[in-house]
Amino acid sequence: MDERNGREGNAARGVISRRELLRRGVLGAAAAVPLIRSLGSSPGFVRRHSSAPVRGGTLNFGRETGPTQLDPANSIVGGDVYTLDKIFEPLYITSVAGKLVPWLASGHSVSSDGKTWTFQLRPGVKFSDGKPLVAEDVVFSITRAAHDQNGPLSFLDSALKDLSAKGTSKVVAQLHEAWAPFLSDISVFANAIVPANFGGATAKSFFTHPVGTGPFELKSMTKGAGATLIRNPHYWQSGKPYLDEVVFSYIPDDNSRVLQLKSGEVSVISAVPPAQVSSLKSDSSVHVGLFPAWSVDLLFFNEKLPQFKDRHVRRAIAHALNIPAIARATTFGTAKAGGSFMPPSLQFYADVPTLSYSLASAKSELAKSGYPRGFSTSLLIDSGDQAWVEAAQIIQQQLAPLHIRVSVRPLDNAAYTAAFEAFNYDMMINNAINDISDADEMASFNIDFVSGGSKSFWTYYDNPTAIALVHRAEAELSGSKRAALYRQIQELIAQDAPFIALDYPPNIYAWSPRVHNFAVNPGGAYRLEDVWLD
């Protein structure tokens, strides 16, 4: 789950710059097909190329976050997640269309009671050091991620009773009870496969020089800045990847990324600022992609602080914010205004009543609170995100009539992430991305204070009723009953307002016409084994 920065987060655009974090439930293909704007063509047209893929070359990629570490089980930061997922792979992945597809597994079977899952490993898969992938590696990796109490995406800890290897090519999972999101959980990057016992190395040493089954391996990395990946010569997809090398560069400023793309310094950029989408679409030297996303930008409250522990204060702020106006002003038509904390593209989204804009209602709620005369507070944002900078200024203005005096606190991405993960903030804007196809990731990451992995997305929101509903939805196999439970969850959150949905942004990327087959799935991940350069 996310986040654009702390995906996202959950997760890793999200719970974190991911613009990061979160996950599950198969999305209809029609809803998930990426909308690509290829300049010089009609809207929605994807330019096709008759020539065969060309092998070789370096892809220079400018991103809004830099990598900090490469352990799949211990990060949701976008710079980490979207680097390590080129090195490590899970048993299943989410396709560009939002579908779960077998990856390191060739398939699976499930017992009639839903408690026993058997995975058959794909034959011929090797790690980047040439050693074959075996069932023991899978058992070690998934068990480690599930039982890592510090892992933000250790969703399987409460579900997994036993995981065992049956020979070298079969893995059997025994669950405590039926667990609806299990296959989606298996597909999350946190459950990517590493060699058993790190191949005899320590964890610290291993992730400095990682070995995975992905299309690329690490050549070098500068913490917080960039990374260079090179082709894995043992990759299991014959002839792939086409690229020799991928260079990820940290370019925190939105405008700088665009300028470097136009100048040819980089060939792909992430997090294209919404304000520039229109002009880029008219530039024949650039392709722009607005990829549907399981993503939501939210205003979060730190409930370790008494003013935000006060439900009436949160509700007053929700009523004071004109969400449609904020979305229009900051996303330039690229995103829908927020409502539920789950995005409309995600399975089990419900169009529930929210605390709509009403200054009279806002003043009434604040009068019931312990802070009827208002208070001073601060709003943490990632300084490199222009849309968030603009949203913060509007929020500051819209809360002034309540005598809630807001100082905006912009920090660079690394400092921003460190601050909210340490609960060193009052309010913040962040992004949550569902990394997988089931809604449970977003629900548990944002709401399950006990086992969701982030203390309710670093808000400290602890509502036993909401947590119980999340757990019921996880154990319910009926789609209609799960939908009813998730509607209840969304209704409760809308009224409790532990966080407020601002907008539902797409994943916006831009790239040079030299780059072919670039695509992003709804969870924000972009696989590069099929990408090639003219």
C-alpha positions in Angstrom: 0.0 0.0 0.0 2.0 3.4 -0.3 2.2 5.4 -1.1 3.8 7.8 -3.3 6.3 8.0 -0.6 5.7 5.6 1.8 3.9 2.9 -1.0 1.6 4.2 -1.0 3.1 2.8 0.3 1.9 0.3 1.2 4.1 -0.3 -0.5 6.1 0.8 -2.0 3.9 5.0 -6.0 2.8 5.0 -2.8 2.4 4.2 0.8 5.2 6.2 -0.4 6.5 7.7 -3.1 5.7 5.0 -4.5 3.6 7.6 -4.8 3.2 4.7 -3.2 0.9 1.7 -1.5 -1.8 -1.2 -1.7 -3.6 -4.4 -2.9 -6.1 -7.1 -4.2 -9.2 -8.3 -6.2 -9.3 -9.0 -9.9 -10.2 -5.9 -11.9 -12.1 -6.0 -15.1 -9.8 -5.7 -18.1 -11.9 -3.0 -19.6 -11.4 -0.8 -16.6 -7.7 -1.4 -16.4 -6.5 -1.0 -20.0 -3.9 1.9 -20.0 -4.9 5.1 -21.7 -1.9 6.1 -23.8 -1.7 9.5 -25.5 0.7 9.1 -28.4 1.4 12.5 -30.0 0.3 12.9 -33.5 -2.4 10.3 -33.1 -5.9 10.2 -31.9 -6.7 10.0 -28.1 -6.3 6.6 -26.7 -4.3 5.2 -29.6 -1.3 3.1 -28.8 1.4 3.4 -31.5 2.4 0.0 -32.8 5.7 -0.8 -34.4 6.1 -3.3 -37.2 9.8 -3.8 -36.5 11.0 -6.6 -34.2 12.5 -5.7 -30.8 16.1 -4.5 -30.9 18.5 -5.9 -28.3 20.9 -3.6 -26.5 21.2 -0.1 -25.2 20.8 1.8 -21.9 17.5 3.1 -20.7 17.9 6.3 -18.7 15.0 6.7 -16.3 14.3 9.8 -14.2 12.2 9.2 -11.1 10.8 11.3 -8.2 12.3 9.0 -5.6 15.6 7.4 -5.1 16.3 3.9 -3.7 17.3 3.5 -0.1 17.5 -0.3 0.3 16.6 -3.5 -1.7 15.0 -5.8 0.8 11.5 -6.6 -0.7 10.0 -7.5 2.7 11.0 -4.2 4.4 10.0 -1.3 2.3 7.1 0.4 0.5 9.1 3.4 -0.7 8.7 3.9 -4.4 12.4 4.3 -5.1 13.0 1.0 -3.4 10.1 -1.0 -4.7 10.3 0.0 -8.3 14.0 -0.9 -8.3 14.0 -4.2 -6.4 11.0 -5.6 -8.5 13.4 -5.7 -11.5 15.8 -7.9 -9.5 13.4 -10.1 -7.5 10.1 -11.8 -8.7 7.1 -13.4 -6.9 5.2 -16.5 -7.8 2.4 -14.5 -9.4 2.3 -10.9 -10.7 -0.3 -8.4 -11.6 -0.5 -7.7 -15.4 -0.9 -4.3 -17.0 -4.6 -5.2 -17.3 -4.8 -5.7 -13.6 -5.0 -9.5 -13.8 -3.1 -12.0 -11.6 -0.9 -14.2 -13.8 1.5 -17.1 -12.9 5.1 -16.0 -12.9 7.7 -18.0 -11.0 4.8 -20.5 -10.5 3.4 -22.2 -13.5 0.1 -22.5 -11.7 -1.7 -23.5 -8.5 -4.5 -25.6 -7.0 -6.7 -25.0 -4.0 -8.5 -27.5 -1.7 -12.3 -27.4 -1.5 -12.2 -25.7 2.0 -9.8 -23.0 0.7 -7.2 -23.8 3.3 -4.6 -25.7 1.2 -2.8 -24.1 -1.7 -0.3 -26.0 -3.9 2.0 -24.1 -6.2 3.9 -25.8 -9.0 7.2 -23.9 -9.8 8.0 -22.9 -13.3 10.8 -25.2 -14.7 14.1 -23.8 -15.7 14.1 -20.7 -13.6 17.6 -19.7 -12.3 18.9 -16.9 -10.1 21.2 -14.4 -11.5 24.2 -16.4 -10.1 23.1 -19.4 -12.3 21.7 -21.5 -9.4 18.3 -23.1 -10.0 15.2 -21.8 -8.2 13.8 -24.6 -5.9 10.9 -24.9 -3.5 13.1 -24.3 -0.5 13.8 -20.8 -1.7 10.1 -20.0 -1.9 9.4 -21.4 1.6 12.3 -19.3 3.0 11.3 -16.1 1.3 7.5 -16.1 1.9 7.9 -17.3 5.5 10.4 -14.6 6.2 8.2 -11.9 4.8 5.1 -13.1 6.7 6.8 -13.4 10.1 8.8 -10.1 9.8 7.2 -8.0 12.5 8.9 -4.9 11.1 7.7 -5.6 7.6 5.0 -3.1 6.4 3.4 -5.7 4.1 3.5 -8.8 6.3 -0.2 -9.6 5.6 0.2 -13.3 5.6 1.4 -13.6 9.2 -2.1 -14.2 10.6 -3.2 -16.4 7.7 -0.3 -18.7 7.1 -0.2 -21.8 9.3 2.5 -23.7 7.4 4.5 -23.5 4.2 6.5 -26.5 3.1 8.5 -27.7 0.1 7.4 -30.9 -1.6 10.5 -31.9 -3.5 12.3 -29.2 -5.5 9.4 -27.9 -7.6 6.3 -27.9 -5.4 5.2 -25.7 -2.5 2.2 -26.3 -0.2 0.7 -23.6 1.9 -1.6 -24.5 4.8 -3.8 -21.6 6.1 -5.5 -21.3 9.5 -8.7 -20.5 7.7 -9.9 -19.6 4.2 -8.2 -16.4 3.2 -9.8 -14.6 0.2 -6.9 -12.4 -0.7 -4.2 -15.1 -0.5 -3.2 -15.3 -4.1 -3.1 -11.6 -4.4 -0.9 -11.4 -1.3 1.4 -13.9 -2.8 1.9 -11.6 -5.8 3.0 -8.6 -3.7 6.7 -7.5 -4.1 7.3 -8.2 -0.4 6.8 -11.9 -1.2 9.4 -11.9 -4.0 11.8 -14.9 -3.9 15.3 -14.8 -2.7 17.7 -17.7 -2.2 17.1 -19.7 0.9 19.1 -18.4 3.8 20.4 -15.7 1.5 22.7 -18.2 -0.1 24.8 -18.4 3.0 25.3 -14.6 3.3 23.9 -12.3 6.0 20.8 -10.3 5.1 22.8 -7.1 5.2 25.5 -8.4 2.9 23.0 -10.1 0.6 21.0 -7.0 -0.1 24.1 -5.1 -0.9 24.9 -7.6 -3.7 21.5 -9.2 -4.3 20.7 -12.3 -6.2 17.3 -12.7 -7.8 15.4 -14.3 -10.7 14.4 -10.9 -12.2 15.4 -9.7 -15.7 18.1 -7.4 -14.2 20.8 -7.5 -11.5 22.3 -4.7 -9.5 25.5 -3.1 -10.9 25.6 -0.2 -8.4 23.4 1.9 -6.2 23.8 5.2 -4.4 21.4 5.4 -1.4 18.7 7.9 -1.9 20.0 8.9 -5.4 20.1 6.3 -8.1 20.8 2.8 -9.2 22.2 1.0 -12.3 20.9 -2.4 -13.3 22.4 -4.7 -15.9 20.9 -7.6 -17.8 20.6 -10.9 -15.9 22.3 -13.4 -18.3 20.3 -16.3 -16.7 16.9 -14.8 -17.0 14.2 -17.5 -17.5 12.5 -15.7 -20.4 14.6 -16.6 -23.4 16.1 -13.6 -25.2 15.0 -11.1 -22.6 15.5 -8.5 -21.3 16.3 -6.6 -24.5 18.0 -3.8 -22.7 21.7 -4.0 -21.6 21.3 -1.6 -18.8 18.8 0.5 -16.9 20.0 3.7 -15.1 17.6 5.1 -12.5 18.3 8.7 -11.6 16.7 10.6 -8.7 15.3 13.9 -10.0 13.1 15.3 -7.2 11.8 18.4 -8.9 8.8 17.8 -11.3 9.9 20.5 -13.8 13.4 19.3 -13.9 12.3 15.7 -14.8 10.3 17.1 -17.7 13.2 19.3 -18.9 15.6 16.4 -18.8 13.2 14.2 -20.8 12.9 17.0 -23.5 16.6 17.4 -23.7 17.3 13.7 -24.1 19.2 13.3 -20.8 16.6 10.7 -19.8 14.3 8.6 -21.9 11.5 7.9 -19.4 10.2 10.0 -16.5 7.7 9.1 -13.7 5.3 11.4 -11.9 4.7 13.8 -14.7 3.1 16.9 -13.1 -0.6 17.2 -14.0 -0.1 20.9 -15.0 2.2 19.8 -17.8 0.2 16.9 -19.3 -1.7 19.1 -21.8 1.4 20.8 -23.2 3.4 17.5 -23.3 0.6 15.9 -25.4 1.1 18.5 -28.0 4.9 17.9 -28.2 5.7 15.4 -31.0 9.0 14.5 -29.3 7.3 12.9 -26.3 4.7 10.2 -25.6 2.5 10.6 -22.5 0.7 7.8 -20.7 -2.1 8.2 -18.2 -2.3 4.7 -16.8 -5.3 3.7 -14.6 -4.3 3.3 -11.0 -5.5 1.7 -7.8 -4.3 5.0 -6.2 -5.6 7.8 -4.0 -4.1 11.0 -2.6 -5.2 11.5 1.0 -4.9 14.0 3.8 -3.8 12.1 6.9 -4.0 13.1 10.6 -1.5 12.0 13.3 -3.8 10.7 16.1 -0.9 10.6 18.5 -1.8 14.3 18.9 -4.8 15.1 21.0 -6.4 17.5 18.5 -6.5 14.9 15.8 -7.5 12.1 18.2 -10.7 14.2 18.5 -13.2 12.9 16.0 -15.0 16.2 15.9 -11.9 18.0 14.8 -11.3 15.5 11.9 -14.9 15.8 10.9 -14.8 19.6 11.0 -11.8 19.6 8.7 -13.5 17.2 6.3 -16.5 19.5 6.1 -14.3 22.6 5.6 -12.5 21.2 2.5 -14.0 21.7 -0.9 -12.6 18.4 -2.3 -13.9 18.9 -5.9 -12.3 22.3 -6.0 -9.0 21.1 -4.7 -8.9 18.2 -7.2 -9.7 20.6 -10.1 -7.1 23.1 -9.1 -4.3 20.6 -8.5 -4.8 17.8 -11.0 -5.8 19.8 -14.1 -8.5 17.3 -15.1 -6.2 14.2 -14.8 -7.8 12.9 -11.6 -11.2 12.5 -10.2 -12.2 14.2 -6.9 -11.9 12.0 -3.8 -14.7 10.3 -1.9 -14.1 6.9 -0.4 -10.6 6.1 0.7 -10.7 3.3 -1.9 -10.3 4.3 -5.5 -13.2 3.6 -7.9 -10.9 1.4 -10.1 -10.5 -1.0 -7.2 -12.7 -4.0 -6.7 -15.2 -3.5 -3.8 -15.1 0.3 -4.1 -18.4 1.8 -2.9 -19.8 5.2 -3.6 -20.6 6.0 0.0 -21.8 9.3 1.5 -18.9 11.5 2.7 -18.6 14.6 4.8 -19.2 17.0 2.0 -18.2 20.7 1.9 -20.2 22.8 4.3 -18.6 25.6 6.3 -21.6 25.7 8.7 -21.3 21.9 9.4 -17.5 22.4 9.8 -18.1 25.1 12.5 -20.7 23.0 14.2 -18.4 20.0 14.4 -15.5 22.1 15.7 -17.8 23.6 18.4 -18.4 20.1 19.7 -14.7 19.4 19.9 -12.1 20.2 22.6 -10.8 22.9 20.3 -13.8 25.2 19.5 -11.5 28.2 18.9 -9.2 26.4 16.6 -5.4 25.7 17.0 -2.1 25.9 15.2 -0.8 22.9 13.3 1.5 22.0 10.3 1.0 20.1 7.1 3.8 17.8 5.9 4.3 17.4 2.1 6.9 16.1 -0.3 8.4 19.4 -1.7 9.1 17.9 -5.1 5.4 17.2 -5.8 3.9 20.4 -7.3 0.3 19.1 -7.0 0.8 18.5 -3.3 2.4 21.9 -2.9 -0.7 23.5 -4.4 -3.1 21.3 -2.5 -1.4 22.3 0.8 -1.8 26.0 0.0 -5.5 25.5 -0.7 -6.0 23.4 2.5 -4.3 26.2 4.4 -6.7 28.7 3.1 -9.8 26.6 3.5 -9.1 25.8 7.2 -8.5 29.5 8.1 -12.3 30.2 8.7 -12.2 27.6 11.5 -9.2 29.4 13.0 -7.1 26.3 12.3 -3.8 27.9 11.4 -1.8 25.7 9.1 1.9 26.1 8.4 3.1 24.1 5.4 6.1 21.9 6.0 7.8 20.9 2.7 10.7 18.4 2.9 12.6 16.5 0.3 11.5 13.0 -0.3 13.9 11.2 2.0 13.3 13.5 4.9 9.6 13.5 4.3 9.4 9.7 4.4 11.6 9.5 7.5 9.3 12.1 9.2 6.0 10.4 8.7 7.3 7.0 9.4 8.5 8.3 12.8 5.1 10.0 13.4 7.0 13.3 13.2 4.1 15.2 11.6 0.7 16.8 12.4 -1.1 16.4 9.1 0.4 15.2 5.9 -0.6 14.6 2.2 0.4 11.2 1.0 -0.6 8.6 -1.6 -1.8 5.1 -1.1 -1.5 2.6 -3.9 -3.0 -0.9 -3.8 -0.1 -3.0 -5.1 -2.2 -6.0 -5.8 -5.6 -6.8 -7.1 -7.5 -7.3 -3.9 -8.9 -4.5 -1.8 -7.7 -6.1 1.4 -4.3 -4.5 1.1 -5.6 -0.9 1.2 -8.1 -1.8 3.9 -5.6 -3.5 6.2 -2.7 -1.2 5.6 -4.9 1.9 6.3 -7.1 0.6 9.0 -5.8 -2.5 10.8 -3.8 -0.9 13.6 -2.7 -4.2 15.0 -1.5 -6.3 12.0 -1.7 -4.0 9.0 2.0 -3.2 9.2 1.9 0.6 9.4 -0.2 1.5 12.5 -3.0 2.5 10.1 -0.8 4.3 7.6 1.1 6.0 10.3 -2.0 7.7 11.7 -2.4 5.7 14.9 -6.1 5.3 14.1 -7.3 2.4 16.2 -11.0 1.5 15.7 -11.8 -2.1 16.8 -15.1 -2.1 14.8 -13.2 -1.3 11.6 -10.5 -3.8 12.3 -13.1 -6.5 12.9 -14.7 -5.8 9.6 -11.4 -6.0 7.8 -10.7 -9.4 9.3 -14.2 -10.6 8.4 -13.7 -9.5 4.8 -10.4 -11.4 4.6 -12.1 -14.7 5.7 -15.2 -14.3 3.5 -15.0 -16.2 0.2 -18.4 -14.9 -1.2 -17.9 -12.0 -3.5 -21.2 -10.4 -2.7 -20.7 -10.7 1.1 -17.2 -9.3 0.8 -18.7 -6.3 -1.2 -21.2 -5.7 1.6 -18.4 -5.8 4.3 -16.2 -3.4 2.3 -19.1 -1.0 1.9 -19.5 -1.0 5.7 -15.8 -0.3 6.1 -15.9 2.6 3.6 -19.1 4.0 5.2 -17.5 3.9 8.7 -14.2 5.5 7.5 -16.1 8.3 5.6 -17.8 9.3 8.9 -14.8 8.8 11.2 -12.5 10.7 8.9 -9.1 9.3 10.0 -8.0 10.5 6.6 -9.7 12.3 3.8 -9.5 11.3 0.1 -8.4 14.3 -2.1 -8.3 12.7 -5.5 -7.7 9.5 -7.5 -4.7 10.1 -9.7 -3.6 8.0 -12.6 0.0 7.0 -13.0 1.4 9.6 -15.4 4.6 8.8 -17.3 6.2 10.3 -20.3 8.9 8.8 -22.6 10.8 9.3 -25.7 9.5 7.7 -29.0 12.7 5.6 -29.0 11.2 3.6 -26.1 8.9 0.8 -27.0 6.6 -1.5 -24.9 6.6 0.7 -21.8 3.5 0.1 -19.6 2.4 0.5 -16.0 0.0 -1.8 -14.1 -2.7 -0.4 -11.8 -0.6 -1.1 -8.8 2.1 1.3 -10.2 4.7 -1.3 -11.2 6.4 -1.2 -14.6 8.2 -4.3 -15.8 11.1 -3.7 -18.2 12.0 -7.1 -19.7 9.9 -6.3 -22.8 11.1 -2.7 -23.2 13.4 -2.0 -26.1 15.1 1.0 -27.7 15.3 2.1 -31.4 
